[in-house]
Amino acid sequence: MTETKCGDWSALNLFTPEEKKICLQVRPEIEKMVGTHFKIYIPVVCRSQLVAGMNYMFKVLVDVDGDGVCVHALIFQALPCHGGELSVTQVQYPNPFDDPLNPLMNTQK
């Protein structure tokens, strides 16, 4: 296992229960940002980055028609000493299911 340095993105991985909880907590904010209510919302994979807090990047399946449609979301969690609040900083939607989860996300497509 390789060590991840502060500021580096982790490898693509399945999420922990805590990471899944974070992804589910910000669903309303993501839906508001993309202007739709998702009938399904299933976190698939994530990456994380330790900064002055924690960045999480999630791929979330939101439509199973055809090959599947996903939203990619970048979520920041402040350090506990700063309240630990969550905020969605970027989203990409719609993305095909096989679209890679890129750490260099741009703003909404």
Backbone as CSV, one residue per row, in Angstrom:
resi,resn,N_x,N_y,N_z,CA_x,CA_y,CA_z,C_x,C_y,C_z
1,MET,0.837,-1.176,0.000,0.000,0.000,0.000,0.890,1.250,0.000
2,THR,0.621,2.171,-0.925,1.417,3.386,-0.980,0.824,4.437,-0.057
3,GLU,1.716,5.234,0.490,1.301,6.280,1.415,0.851,7.511,0.625
4,THR,-0.269,8.098,1.028,-0.767,9.303,0.396,-0.305,10.503,1.209
5,LYS,0.305,11.472,0.536,0.790,12.670,1.202,-0.320,13.718,1.259
6,CYS,-0.199,14.637,2.189,-1.130,15.742,2.301,-1.200,16.464,0.958
7,GLY,-2.390,16.672,0.451,-2.587,17.344,-0.829,-2.729,16.398,-2.004
8,ASP,-2.302,15.139,-1.852,-2.447,14.155,-2.927,-3.836,13.525,-2.863
9,TRP,-4.373,13.194,-4.023,-5.641,12.472,-4.067,-5.379,10.991,-3.831
10,SER,-6.274,10.357,-3.096,-6.184,8.909,-2.883,-6.517,8.196,-4.189
11,ALA,-6.225,6.916,-4.204,-6.640,6.083,-5.320,-8.162,5.978,-5.308
12,LEU,-8.726,5.651,-6.428,-10.160,5.403,-6.528,-10.500,4.196,-5.673
13,ASN,-11.520,4.317,-4.812,-11.840,3.212,-3.918,-13.307,3.201,-3.555
14,LEU,-13.727,2.090,-2.994,-15.055,2.026,-2.410,-15.034,2.915,-1.179
15,PHE,-16.162,3.390,-0.791,-16.229,4.352,0.303,-16.448,3.651,1.634
16,THR,-16.054,4.340,2.685,-16.305,3.864,4.038,-17.743,4.240,4.413
17,PRO,-18.280,3.673,5.485,-19.618,4.086,5.932,-19.697,5.587,6.221
18,GLU,-18.634,6.164,6.773,-18.622,7.606,7.055,-18.658,8.418,5.763
19,GLU,-17.889,7.987,4.751,-17.889,8.687,3.464,-19.257,8.586,2.795
20,LYS,-19.893,7.417,2.877,-21.240,7.256,2.303,-22.214,8.208,2.994
21,LYS,-22.123,8.315,4.310,-22.994,9.207,5.075,-22.823,10.652,4.599
22,ILE,-21.582,11.066,4.379,-21.297,12.414,3.890,-21.960,12.632,2.536
23,CYS,-21.800,11.681,1.632,-22.381,11.792,0.294,-23.906,11.903,0.359
24,LEU,-24.529,11.121,1.216,-25.985,11.159,1.351,-26.461,12.465,1.990
25,GLN,-25.688,13.013,2.923,-26.073,14.255,3.593,-26.155,15.433,2.635
26,VAL,-25.317,15.454,1.613,-25.283,16.604,0.705,-26.175,16.421,-0.525
27,ARG,-26.934,15.347,-0.581,-27.813,15.113,-1.738,-28.697,16.317,-2.057
28,PRO,-29.403,16.916,-1.076,-30.252,18.069,-1.417,-29.468,19.230,-2.044
29,GLU,-28.272,19.474,-1.572,-27.454,20.563,-2.124,-27.035,20.248,-3.570
30,ILE,-26.677,18.996,-3.829,-26.302,18.585,-5.189,-27.501,18.713,-6.114
31,GLU,-28.669,18.237,-5.680,-29.870,18.335,-6.504,-30.211,19.793,-6.810
32,LYS,-30.047,20.656,-5.839,-30.311,22.081,-6.045,-29.330,22.660,-7.069
33,MET,-28.062,22.275,-6.975,-27.041,22.788,-7.889,-27.298,22.370,-9.334
34,VAL,-27.798,21.154,-9.552,-28.035,20.690,-10.929,-29.473,20.928,-11.378
35,GLY,-30.333,21.342,-10.461,-31.704,21.701,-10.818,-32.635,20.544,-11.083
36,THR,-32.435,19.438,-10.393,-33.326,18.293,-10.567,-33.358,17.461,-9.297
37,HIS,-34.411,16.658,-9.167,-34.512,15.692,-8.068,-34.225,14.323,-8.668
38,PHE,-33.235,13.623,-8.108,-32.858,12.309,-8.618,-33.782,11.239,-8.049
39,LYS,-34.292,10.370,-8.934,-35.136,9.266,-8.476,-34.311,8.238,-7.714
40,ILE,-33.069,8.051,-8.133,-32.144,7.185,-7.398,-30.895,7.998,-7.096
41,TYR,-30.152,7.580,-6.101,-28.930,8.286,-5.686,-28.066,7.261,-4.974
42,ILE,-27.186,6.620,-5.750,-26.396,5.517,-5.228,-24.908,5.847,-5.362
43,PRO,-24.228,6.163,-4.249,-22.783,6.385,-4.320,-22.092,5.124,-4.835
44,VAL,-21.139,5.318,-5.763,-20.459,4.185,-6.393,-19.014,4.081,-5.915
45,VAL,-18.231,5.132,-6.111,-16.822,5.157,-5.701,-16.459,6.561,-5.239
46,CYS,-15.305,6.669,-4.586,-14.853,7.996,-4.153,-13.343,8.064,-4.122
47,ARG,-12.879,9.293,-3.986,-11.476,9.611,-3.757,-11.459,10.647,-2.651
48,SER,-10.342,10.769,-1.963,-10.258,11.782,-0.911,-8.909,12.483,-0.980
49,GLN,-8.886,13.673,-0.395,-7.675,14.495,-0.390,-7.625,15.247,0.928
50,LEU,-6.546,15.053,1.663,-6.349,15.773,2.915,-5.743,17.135,2.599
51,VAL,-6.456,18.176,2.989,-5.986,19.554,2.830,-6.191,20.215,4.189
52,ALA,-6.564,21.470,4.241,-6.917,22.106,5.522,-8.366,21.738,5.809
53,GLY,-8.603,20.466,5.905,-9.917,19.840,5.979,-9.815,18.603,5.106
54,MET,-10.923,18.164,4.546,-10.897,16.983,3.681,-11.773,17.238,2.464
55,ASN,-11.222,16.963,1.281,-11.995,16.961,0.051,-12.401,15.526,-0.249
56,TYR,-13.644,15.347,-0.649,-14.135,14.050,-1.101,-14.679,14.241,-2.502
57,MET,-14.386,13.307,-3.381,-14.932,13.316,-4.718,-15.706,12.016,-4.908
58,PHE,-16.975,12.141,-5.227,-17.852,10.977,-5.364,-18.391,10.845,-6.771
59,LYS,-18.532,9.602,-7.206,-19.311,9.270,-8.389,-20.596,8.659,-7.850
60,VAL,-21.743,9.253,-8.252,-23.035,8.816,-7.748,-23.930,8.467,-8.933
61,LEU,-24.435,7.245,-8.954,-25.373,6.807,-9.987,-26.728,7.437,-9.707
62,VAL,-27.275,8.170,-10.710,-28.547,8.864,-10.508,-29.610,8.463,-11.516
63,ASP,-29.258,7.654,-12.514,-30.226,7.199,-13.512,-29.722,5.893,-14.091
64,VAL,-30.574,4.899,-14.160,-30.155,3.595,-14.662,-30.632,3.333,-16.085
65,ASP,-31.271,4.306,-16.735,-31.676,4.140,-18.135,-30.427,4.061,-19.010
66,GLY,-30.466,3.215,-20.018,-29.310,3.072,-20.908,-28.116,2.538,-20.153
67,ASP,-26.986,3.201,-20.296,-25.749,2.768,-19.638,-25.575,3.369,-18.254
68,GLY,-26.506,4.180,-17.806,-26.425,4.805,-16.493,-25.861,6.210,-16.575
69,VAL,-26.406,7.084,-15.781,-25.967,8.473,-15.714,-25.521,8.750,-14.288
70,CYS,-24.412,9.462,-14.173,-23.848,9.771,-12.859,-23.675,11.269,-12.676
71,VAL,-23.589,11.651,-11.425,-23.143,12.980,-11.057,-21.818,12.790,-10.337
72,HIS,-20.859,13.660,-10.642,-19.590,13.691,-9.917,-19.650,14.911,-9.015
73,ALA,-19.360,14.718,-7.740,-19.462,15.816,-6.779,-18.186,15.939,-5.970
74,LEU,-17.740,17.181,-5.800,-16.599,17.491,-4.952,-17.137,18.138,-3.687
75,ILE,-16.851,17.511,-2.554,-17.407,17.929,-1.263,-16.237,18.256,-0.334
76,PHE,-16.340,19.386,0.334,-15.314,19.781,1.293,-15.878,19.644,2.694
77,GLN,-15.097,19.045,3.595,-15.454,18.973,5.006,-14.401,19.727,5.800
78,ALA,-14.849,20.782,6.497,-13.943,21.577,7.319,-13.410,20.734,8.477
79,LEU,-12.291,21.146,8.999,-11.727,20.479,10.168,-12.693,20.588,11.349
80,PRO,-12.691,19.614,12.255,-13.569,19.674,13.428,-13.397,20.966,14.232
81,CYS,-12.180,21.473,14.328,-11.963,22.714,15.085,-12.583,23.928,14.401
82,HIS,-12.992,23.760,13.127,-13.673,24.825,12.389,-15.139,24.469,12.142
83,GLY,-15.656,23.545,12.921,-17.074,23.187,12.840,-17.383,21.928,12.061
84,GLY,-16.468,21.462,11.218,-16.690,20.223,10.472,-17.782,20.290,9.423
85,GLU,-18.220,21.492,9.045,-19.319,21.624,8.089,-18.952,21.034,6.729
86,LEU,-19.988,20.578,6.030,-19.853,20.036,4.679,-20.345,21.070,3.679
87,SER,-19.661,21.156,2.537,-20.146,22.000,1.456,-19.790,21.350,0.124
88,VAL,-20.732,21.437,-0.815,-20.495,20.936,-2.162,-19.831,22.071,-2.929
89,THR,-18.615,21.840,-3.401,-17.889,22.912,-4.072,-17.979,22.828,-5.591
90,GLN,-18.163,21.639,-6.141,-18.289,21.477,-7.588,-19.136,20.255,-7.899
91,VAL,-19.837,20.320,-9.026,-20.542,19.152,-9.545,-20.349,19.085,-11.049
92,GLN,-20.370,17.863,-11.552,-20.405,17.615,-12.988,-21.600,16.711,-13.238
93,TYR,-22.490,17.151,-14.119,-23.698,16.392,-14.414,-24.242,16.848,-15.759
94,PRO,-24.680,15.933,-16.590,-24.657,14.474,-16.464,-23.336,13.898,-16.960
95,ASN,-22.957,12.788,-16.393,-21.768,12.053,-16.815,-22.171,10.621,-17.115
96,PRO,-21.615,10.015,-18.182,-21.862,8.589,-18.398,-21.204,7.778,-17.286
97,PHE,-21.743,6.608,-17.027,-21.245,5.775,-15.933,-19.753,5.484,-16.064
98,ASP,-19.278,5.289,-17.298,-17.872,4.935,-17.484,-16.940,6.144,-17.529
99,ASP,-17.457,7.347,-17.325,-16.632,8.547,-17.284,-15.760,8.506,-16.030
100,PRO,-14.430,8.692,-16.167,-13.560,8.589,-14.995,-13.800,9.708,-13.987
101,LEU,-13.562,9.396,-12.737,-13.663,10.365,-11.646,-12.338,11.115,-11.593
102,ASN,-12.321,12.299,-12.184,-11.099,13.067,-12.388,-10.866,14.050,-11.250
103,PRO,-9.720,14.003,-10.595,-9.455,14.936,-9.500,-9.389,16.396,-9.939
104,LEU,-9.259,16.652,-11.213,-9.186,18.036,-11.690,-10.521,18.453,-12.280
105,MET,-11.567,18.328,-11.477,-12.916,18.653,-11.937,-13.007,20.126,-12.307
106,ASN,-13.820,20.392,-13.302,-14.190,21.767,-13.619,-15.560,22.010,-13.036
107,THR,-16.138,23.134,-13.322,-17.476,23.415,-12.837,-18.487,22.590,-13.616
108,GLN,-19.739,22.729,-13.242,-20.837,21.960,-13.821,-20.787,21.990,-15.335
109,LYS,-21.019,20.828,-15.967,-21.031,20.719,-17.434,-22.239,21.414,-18.017
